[in-house]
Amino acid sequence: MAAPKRGRSASAQSKPGRSLALILIAIVALTGGMFASGHTTPRLGIDLAGGTSITLQAKADQGSAINKANMKTAVDIMNNRVNGLGVSEAEVQTQGTSNIIVNIPKGANSEEARQQVGTTAKLYFRPVLASEASAGAASSASPSASSSGSSSASPSATPSSSASASQKATGTSSASPSSSATSQGRAVTDALKAGSTPSSSASPSASASPSVGSSASASASAAASKLEAEYTALDCNDKAQRATAGKSAKPTDPTVACGKISGVWYKYVLGPARVDGTEVKKAQAVFDTQTAAGWQVQMTFTGTGAKKFADVTGELAKNSQPPQNEFGIVLDGEVVSSPTVAQSIVGGQAEISGSFTQTEAQSLANVLSYGALPLSFREQSVTTVTAALGGEQLHAGLIAGAIGLALVVIYLLVFYRGLSVVAIPSLLVSAVLTYVIMALLGPAIHFALNLPAVCGAIVAIGITADSFIVFFERIRDEIREGRTLRPAVERAWPRARRTILVSDFVSFLAAAVLFIVTVGKVQGFAFTLGLTTVLDVVVVFFFTKPLMTILARRKFFANGHKWSGLDPKGLGAKPPLRRTRRPAGPVAGPVDPKEA
């Protein structure tokens, strides 16, 4: 039974080159991928690259809504929004009971992320009762709404026999503009008296008689007068007025709001909300290459939302005169789009199209995808963080790491001498793998290197060196027992392997727990520690052990040269133990008379 076992062991020892070739191929492939991706350096966190730190405070008028559950939900949504824009290493965490701290590193999308983190993103689809924009301006510059299956871009397109519900819905150009504030005020009154419904036939310049009881009529007249006064006084070119218009309106009430079309601000009167933003299931920004309409936001509604959207677009389509055939897409009180409707849009899919830039379309799709914040926030403070201090700390950390690495190398040279030929290349392989993987993880999972992560990489030097020392000491123990180097390496490896695996498992478990229970920068330390611990196992199994097996065949090590670090005499090795054989038969000699 012993012979086959020795044969398998010898076979395993004779092919250590396979393991070395495998890890070298992996290094080459990962390095090639790093250069091919164009990300040759790891992404840097806010403490190293600089960025913006924002303190958001929940508005006090929300009362009991400011609680732990809603604050946690707000943090999660803000995190999703920032990550959806590809901003790496952003930190979003609560401070106290009503504050949220957002740290956004400097980058291509950092400004968009800053604008989105505090955006409540309350979305409503409201019918337009009156608009400052003329019908002529609306037909040429106003965005349009369509189903995602649109097959025609013509303003006067008619439904096809196979997809009648999916044609582009656009406005007509036959309506005359209503430009004066007086006529717009009358439009407000007329629309509200008509019941504020999308199917109302009230027009901006027409007068309508109330069709309800006297008390309801009086109430509607009072509400109309108040709304008319708000509309007349509103100046959407005034940033202060624009910031408050429509923000506090209830979904069930009509309101005034501002909207921007082709760079010009207009004011609107909007009816009660007919579809809520929570009924948008998914939103994404796409570029329309077929009709050259530019960037659009495609929306998919939930089942309930699809039915509501079909109903309201069907009602609006009954009106042929703008703006009664328009609906306003209102985000946080601002009209982001006011498309006209020519027919009912069914199927649960629609597009918001207009003069969007790519950034604007992606930002709108991003906030729609992750939902509205449960609370409203205001910016309490905004601080620009420079990378100067972090750069100095990084410089000091790298110097400390270099000193630590130099001390480890000196220790290996002094105590293990020739064995440092195994340890030092293993450290270099581990360092290369760590650097390349960190560079690749930047674009892959938005990993960014911060100061705690650098500390984790420095700590990993000790973990890796500890694995070498365990293996070397096991080999030395076998040599002290009188074995030659080649069998000593193979007998030492199983014992060292168990110790290394247990040690690395404990380190990885600690890193995993730390990553789960902490937030912010400490997670960077935990992630790096866990990554380097896994790489330590890979390097020891696929590089250190095979390389040691190959060197054990060289005379310098096999013969125990005094500079090899494996000198039997210097280690105090015992001479080989030889057992005295017992005689096989009786020994000839005088016989005891008593025994005879």
C-alpha positions in Angstrom: 0.0 0.0 0.0 2.9 2.3 0.7 4.4 2.2 -2.9 1.4 3.6 -4.7 1.2 6.5 -2.2 4.8 7.4 -2.7 4.2 7.2 -6.5 1.4 9.7 -6.3 3.4 12.0 -4.1 6.3 11.8 -6.5 4.1 12.6 -9.4 2.7 15.6 -7.7 6.2 16.9 -6.8 7.3 16.4 -10.4 4.9 19.0 -11.8 5.1 22.1 -9.7 5.7 24.1 -12.9 2.0 23.8 -13.8 0.9 25.8 -10.7 3.5 28.4 -11.4 2.4 28.6 -15.1 -1.2 29.0 -14.0 -0.6 31.9 -11.6 1.7 33.6 -14.1 -1.0 33.3 -16.8 -3.5 34.8 -14.4 -1.2 37.7 -13.7 -0.7 38.4 -17.4 -4.4 38.1 -18.2 -5.4 40.5 -15.4 -2.7 43.0 -16.3 -3.8 42.8 -19.9 -7.4 43.4 -18.9 -6.3 46.4 -16.8 -4.5 48.1 -19.7 -7.3 47.2 -22.2 -9.9 48.8 -19.9 -7.9 52.0 -19.7 -8.0 52.0 -15.9 -4.3 51.5 -15.0 -4.6 53.1 -11.5 -7.1 52.4 -8.7 -9.9 54.9 -8.2 -9.3 57.2 -5.3 -11.7 58.1 -2.5 -12.7 61.5 -1.4 -9.9 61.7 1.2 -7.3 61.2 -1.6 -8.9 62.7 -4.6 -10.9 65.5 -3.0 -14.6 66.2 -3.5 -17.7 67.6 -1.8 -19.2 67.0 1.6 -22.9 67.9 2.0 -24.9 68.1 5.2 -28.6 67.6 4.5 -31.2 68.3 7.3 -34.7 67.0 7.2 -37.2 69.8 7.2 -38.7 70.4 10.7 -42.3 70.7 9.5 -42.5 66.9 8.8 -43.0 66.1 12.5 -43.1 62.4 13.4 -42.2 61.4 9.8 -38.6 62.2 10.8 -37.8 58.8 12.3 -35.1 56.1 12.1 -36.9 54.1 9.5 -37.5 57.0 7.1 -33.9 58.2 7.6 -32.5 54.8 6.7 -34.7 54.6 3.6 -33.5 58.0 2.6 -29.9 57.0 3.0 -30.5 53.8 0.9 -32.2 55.8 -1.9 -29.4 58.4 -2.0 -26.8 55.7 -2.2 -28.6 54.1 -5.1 -28.9 57.4 -6.9 -25.2 58.2 -6.6 -24.2 54.7 -7.5 -26.5 54.8 -10.5 -24.5 57.7 -11.8 -21.2 55.7 -11.4 -19.8 57.9 -8.7 -17.3 55.8 -6.7 -16.7 55.7 -2.9 -19.6 58.1 -2.1 -20.5 58.0 1.6 -24.0 58.5 2.7 -24.7 58.1 6.4 -26.9 59.6 9.1 -25.7 62.0 11.8 -28.0 62.4 14.8 -31.7 62.1 14.3 -32.3 64.5 11.4 -29.1 65.0 9.4 -27.5 63.0 6.6 -23.9 63.5 5.6 -23.0 62.9 1.9 -19.4 62.8 0.8 -19.0 62.7 -3.0 -15.5 62.3 -4.5 -14.4 64.6 -7.2 -15.3 63.0 -10.6 -17.1 63.3 -13.9 -20.6 62.9 -12.3 -20.0 64.5 -8.9 -22.0 67.6 -9.7 -25.0 65.6 -10.9 -24.8 63.4 -7.8 -24.8 66.5 -5.6 -28.0 67.8 -7.3 -29.7 64.4 -6.9 -28.9 63.3 -3.4 -31.3 65.8 -1.8 -33.9 65.8 -4.5 -37.1 64.5 -3.1 -38.1 63.1 -6.5 -41.9 63.3 -5.9 -43.3 62.7 -9.4 -46.8 63.4 -10.5 -48.6 63.4 -13.9 -51.0 66.4 -13.8 -53.3 67.7 -16.6 -52.3 71.2 -17.8 -55.2 73.7 -17.3 -53.4 76.8 -18.6 -49.9 77.6 -19.8 -47.9 80.7 -20.4 -46.4 79.0 -23.4 -48.4 79.7 -26.6 -49.8 76.9 -28.7 -47.4 77.7 -31.4 -44.4 77.5 -29.1 -45.8 74.2 -27.7 -46.1 72.7 -31.1 -42.5 73.5 -32.0 -40.6 73.3 -28.8 -42.7 71.4 -26.3 -41.7 67.8 -25.5 -44.0 65.0 -26.7 -45.2 61.8 -25.1 -45.4 58.5 -26.8 -45.5 54.8 -26.1 -42.2 53.0 -26.3 -43.3 51.2 -29.4 -43.7 54.4 -31.4 -43.3 53.8 -35.2 -43.9 57.3 -36.5 -42.4 60.7 -35.7 -44.8 62.8 -37.8 -46.8 65.4 -35.9 -49.9 64.3 -37.8 -49.3 60.6 -37.7 -52.3 58.4 -37.6 -52.5 55.0 -35.9 -51.6 52.0 -38.0 -53.8 49.0 -38.2 -51.5 46.9 -36.1 -50.3 49.3 -33.5 -52.8 52.1 -33.2 -52.1 52.7 -29.5 -48.4 53.1 -30.0 -48.1 56.0 -32.3 -46.5 59.2 -31.4 -48.9 61.6 -29.7 -48.2 65.2 -30.6 -50.0 68.5 -30.4 -51.7 70.3 -33.2 -50.6 73.7 -34.6 -54.0 75.2 -35.3 -54.5 76.8 -31.9 -53.9 80.5 -31.6 -51.5 81.7 -28.8 -52.8 83.3 -25.7 -49.9 85.4 -24.5 -51.2 88.1 -22.2 -51.4 87.6 -18.4 -55.0 88.7 -18.5 -56.2 86.0 -20.9 -54.1 83.5 -18.9 -55.8 84.5 -15.8 -59.2 84.0 -17.4 -58.1 80.6 -18.5 -57.3 79.7 -14.9 -60.7 80.7 -13.8 -62.5 79.1 -16.7 -60.6 75.8 -16.3 -61.4 75.6 -12.6 -65.0 76.5 -13.0 -65.3 73.7 -15.6 -64.4 71.2 -12.9 -60.6 71.0 -13.4 -60.9 67.7 -15.3 -58.8 66.7 -18.2 -61.9 66.0 -20.3 -63.1 69.6 -19.8 -63.6 71.5 -22.9 -62.6 74.8 -21.4 -60.1 76.7 -23.5 -57.7 79.5 -22.6 -59.9 82.2 -24.1 -63.3 80.7 -23.6 -65.7 81.4 -20.9 -67.5 78.5 -19.2 -70.5 78.3 -17.0 -70.3 76.3 -13.8 -72.1 73.0 -14.0 -72.3 72.3 -10.3 -74.4 73.5 -7.3 -74.2 77.1 -6.0 -72.1 76.2 -3.0 -69.7 74.1 -5.0 -69.6 76.9 -7.6 -68.8 79.5 -4.9 -66.0 77.3 -3.5 -64.6 76.7 -7.0 -64.8 80.5 -7.7 -62.9 81.3 -4.5 -60.2 78.6 -5.3 -60.0 79.9 -8.9 -59.6 83.5 -7.7 -56.8 82.5 -5.3 -55.1 80.3 -7.9 -55.5 83.1 -10.5 -53.8 85.5 -8.2 -50.9 83.1 -7.5 -50.5 82.5 -11.3 -50.6 86.2 -12.1 -48.0 87.1 -9.4 -45.7 84.2 -10.3 -42.5 85.1 -12.1 -40.7 82.0 -13.2 -37.6 84.0 -14.1 -37.2 84.8 -10.5 -35.1 82.0 -8.9 -36.6 82.5 -5.4 -40.2 82.3 -6.7 -39.3 79.3 -8.9 -37.9 77.4 -6.0 -41.2 77.6 -4.0 -43.8 77.4 -6.8 -45.8 74.1 -6.5 -43.5 72.6 -3.9 -46.1 72.4 -1.1 -49.2 71.5 -3.2 -51.1 68.4 -2.3 -51.5 65.8 -5.1 -55.3 66.2 -4.9 -55.2 70.0 -5.4 -54.6 72.2 -8.5 -51.5 74.2 -8.3 -49.2 76.6 -10.2 -45.7 75.6 -11.3 -42.8 76.5 -13.5 -41.3 74.6 -16.3 -38.4 75.1 -18.7 -38.8 74.6 -22.5 -35.8 75.0 -24.8 -34.1 77.2 -22.2 -37.1 79.4 -21.5 -39.1 79.4 -18.2 -42.8 79.2 -18.4 -45.6 79.1 -15.8 -48.4 76.6 -15.7 -51.7 75.9 -14.0 -52.0 72.2 -13.3 -54.9 70.1 -12.2 -54.9 67.4 -9.5 -52.5 64.6 -10.0 -53.8 61.6 -12.0 -50.8 59.3 -11.9 -48.3 59.0 -9.1 -44.5 58.5 -9.6 -44.6 55.5 -7.4 -46.5 53.8 -10.2 -43.5 54.1 -12.5 -41.8 50.6 -12.4 -38.7 51.4 -14.4 -37.1 54.3 -16.2 -34.0 54.5 -18.4 -32.4 57.1 -20.7 -32.0 56.1 -24.3 -31.0 57.9 -27.5 -33.6 57.8 -30.3 -31.6 57.0 -33.4 -34.6 56.4 -35.6 -36.3 59.7 -35.4 -33.3 61.8 -34.4 -35.4 63.1 -31.5 -32.3 63.0 -29.2 -32.2 61.7 -25.7 -35.4 60.4 -24.2 -36.5 58.8 -20.9 -38.4 55.5 -21.4 -40.8 54.6 -18.6 -42.6 51.4 -17.7 -45.6 51.6 -15.4 -47.0 49.1 -13.0 -50.3 47.5 -13.7 -52.3 50.1 -11.9 -50.2 52.9 -13.2 -50.6 51.7 -16.8 -54.4 51.8 -16.5 -54.4 55.2 -15.0 -52.0 56.5 -17.6 -54.2 55.1 -20.4 -57.3 56.7 -18.9 -55.8 60.2 -18.5 -54.2 60.2 -21.9 -57.5 59.1 -23.4 -59.3 62.0 -21.7 -56.7 64.5 -22.7 -56.8 63.3 -26.3 -60.4 64.4 -26.6 -59.3 68.0 -26.4 -57.9 69.4 -29.7 -56.8 72.8 -28.4 -53.6 73.3 -26.3 -53.0 73.3 -23.4 -56.1 71.2 -22.5 -54.5 68.3 -24.4 -51.3 68.4 -22.5 -50.2 66.7 -19.3 -47.4 68.0 -17.1 -44.8 65.7 -15.7 -44.0 67.3 -12.4 -40.9 66.5 -10.4 -40.6 68.1 -7.0 -43.0 70.8 -8.1 -41.2 71.6 -11.3 -42.7 70.8 -14.8 -39.9 68.8 -16.4 -42.0 68.1 -19.5 -45.4 69.0 -20.8 -46.2 66.7 -23.8 -49.3 67.0 -25.9 -51.5 63.9 -26.4 -53.3 62.9 -29.6 -54.6 59.5 -28.4 -54.8 57.1 -25.5 -51.4 55.5 -24.7 -51.9 52.0 -23.5 -49.5 49.1 -22.8 -47.9 50.5 -19.7 -44.9 52.1 -21.5 -44.3 55.7 -22.5 -41.5 58.1 -23.3 -40.6 61.6 -22.2 -38.9 63.3 -25.1 -37.7 66.9 -25.6 -34.6 68.9 -25.7 -32.8 66.7 -23.1 -29.0 66.4 -23.0 -27.6 63.0 -22.1 -26.9 64.1 -18.6 -30.4 65.5 -18.1 -32.0 62.4 -19.4 -29.9 60.0 -17.3 -30.4 62.1 -14.2 -34.2 62.1 -14.7 -34.2 58.4 -15.3 -32.1 57.8 -12.3 -34.3 59.6 -9.8 -37.4 58.0 -11.3 -35.9 54.5 -11.1 -35.1 54.6 -7.3 -38.2 56.4 -6.2 -38.9 59.4 -4.0 -37.3 60.2 -0.7 -39.7 59.7 2.3 -38.6 63.1 3.6 -37.8 66.5 2.3 -34.3 67.9 3.0 -32.5 71.2 2.8 -28.8 71.7 2.3 -27.4 72.8 5.7 -23.8 73.1 4.5 -21.7 72.3 1.5 -17.9 71.9 2.0 -15.3 71.4 -0.7 -12.7 68.8 0.4 -9.2 69.2 -1.0 -6.9 66.2 -1.6 -3.9 68.0 -0.1 -4.3 66.6 3.4 -5.2 63.2 2.2 -2.2 63.3 -0.1 0.1 64.1 2.8 -1.4 61.3 4.8 -1.1 58.9 1.9 2.5 59.9 1.5 3.2 59.2 5.1 1.3 55.9 4.9 3.3 54.8 1.9 6.5 55.6 3.7 5.4 53.6 6.7 4.5 50.7 4.4 7.8 50.9 2.7 9.6 50.9 6.0 7.6 47.9 7.2 8.3 46.0 4.0 12.0 46.8 4.2 12.1 45.4 7.8 10.3 42.2 6.7 12.8 41.7 3.8 15.8 42.3 6.2 14.3 39.8 8.7 13.9 37.2 5.9 17.5 37.8 4.7 19.0 37.5 8.2 17.0 34.6 9.6 16.1 32.6 6.4 18.9 33.6 4.1 18.5 31.6 0.9 14.8 31.0 1.6 14.3 34.7 1.0 14.5 33.8 -2.7 11.1 32.2 -2.2 9.6 34.8 0.2 10.5 38.0 -1.6 9.1 37.0 -5.1 6.0 35.8 -3.3 5.5 39.2 -1.7 6.0 40.8 -5.1 3.4 38.5 -6.8 0.9 39.3 -4.0 1.5 43.0 -4.4 1.1 42.9 -8.2 -2.2 40.9 -7.9 -3.5 43.3 -5.3 -2.8 46.4 -7.4 -4.2 45.0 -10.6 -7.4 43.7 -9.0 -7.9 47.0 -7.2 -7.6 48.9 -10.5 -10.1 46.5 -12.2 -12.6 46.7 -9.3 -12.8 50.5 -9.8 -15.0 50.4 -12.9 -16.5 47.0 -12.1 -18.0 47.7 -8.6 -17.0 51.3 -8.0 -14.3 50.4 -5.5 -12.2 53.4 -4.6 -8.9 53.4 -2.6 -9.0 55.5 0.5 -6.7 55.9 3.5 -8.1 53.0 5.5 -7.9 50.8 2.5 -4.2 51.6 2.2 -3.8 50.6 5.9 -5.5 47.3 5.1 -3.0 46.7 2.3 -0.1 47.5 4.6 -1.5 45.1 7.3 -1.6 42.4 4.6 2.2 42.5 4.3 2.4 40.9 7.8 -0.3 38.3 7.0 1.5 37.2 3.8 4.9 37.1 5.6 3.4 35.1 8.4 2.3 32.4 6.0 5.9 32.1 4.6 7.3 31.8 8.1 4.9 29.1 9.1 5.9 27.0 6.0 9.6 27.6 6.5 9.5 26.7 10.1 7.7 23.4 9.4 10.4 22.5 6.9 13.1 23.3 9.4 11.4 21.1 12.0 11.5 18.2 9.6 15.2 18.7 8.9 15.9 18.8 12.6 14.3 15.4 12.8 17.0 14.1 10.4 15.1 14.2 7.0 16.6 15.4 3.8 15.1 18.5 2.1 12.8 17.0 -0.5 10.8 14.8 1.8 11.0 17.5 4.5 9.2 19.9 2.1 6.4 17.5 1.3 5.9 16.4 4.9 6.0 20.0 6.2 3.4 21.2 3.6 0.2 19.5 4.9 0.9 20.7 8.5 1.8 24.3 7.3 -1.2 24.3 5.0 -3.7 23.6 7.8 -2.2 26.4 10.0 -2.2 28.9 7.1 -5.8 28.1 6.2 -7.0 28.5 9.7 -5.1 31.7 10.2 -6.4 33.2 7.0 -9.9 32.1 7.6 -9.9 33.9 11.0 -8.6 37.1 9.3 -11.1 36.9 6.5 -14.0 36.3 8.9 -12.9 39.4 10.9 -12.8 41.4 7.7 -16.2 40.2 6.6 -17.9 41.0 9.9 -16.2 44.4 10.0 -17.4 45.1 6.4 -21.0 44.2 7.3 -21.4 46.1 10.6 -19.5 49.3 9.7 -20.1 52.1 7.2 -18.0 54.5 5.2 -14.3 54.4 5.1 -13.9 51.6 7.6 -15.5 49.3 5.0 -12.6 50.2 2.7 -10.2 48.8 5.3 -12.3 45.6 5.8 -12.6 45.1 2.0 -8.9 45.4 1.4 -8.0 43.2 4.3 -10.4 40.5 3.0 -9.1 40.8 -0.5 -5.5 40.5 0.5 -6.2 37.5 2.8 -7.8 35.6 -0.1 -4.8 36.5 -2.3 -2.4 35.2 0.4 -4.0 31.8 0.1 -3.7 31.9 -3.7 -0.1 33.0 -3.7 1.0 30.4 -1.1 -0.7 27.5 -2.9 0.1 28.4 -6.4 3.4 30.2 -6.1 5.3 29.7 -2.8 4.8 25.9 -2.5 5.6 25.0 -6.1 8.7 27.3 -6.1 9.9 25.7 -2.9 9.4 22.3 -4.4 11.6 23.3 -7.4 14.4 24.8 -5.3 14.5 21.7 -3.1 16.0 19.9 -6.1 18.9 22.3 -6.4 22.1 21.3 -4.7 22.5 24.7 -3.0 19.4 23.9 -0.9 19.3 20.1 -1.0 22.8 19.8 0.4 22.1 22.3 3.1 24.5 25.1 2.2 25.2 27.3 5.2 23.7 30.3 3.4 20.6 28.4 2.2 18.8 28.8 5.5 18.4 25.0 5.7 21.8 24.0 7.1 21.2 20.8 9.2 24.2 21.6 11.4 23.1 25.2 12.0 19.6 23.9 12.8 20.8 21.3 15.3 19.6 18.4 13.3 19.6 14.9 14.9 21.5 12.1 13.2 19.3 9.6 11.4 17.8 7.1 13.8 18.7 3.5 13.0 17.0 0.6 14.7 19.0 -2.6 15.7 17.6 -5.7 14.1 16.8 -8.6 16.4 18.3 -12.0 15.5 15.9 -14.2 13.5 16.9 -17.5 15.2 18.4 -18.8 18.5 21.9 -17.7 19.3 24.6 -20.5 19.5 26.4 -20.8 22.8 26.7 -22.7 26.0 23.5 -24.2 27.4 22.6 -23.6 31.0 22.5 -27.0 32.8 19.4 -25.9 34.6 17.6 -25.3 31.4 18.8 -28.5 30.0 
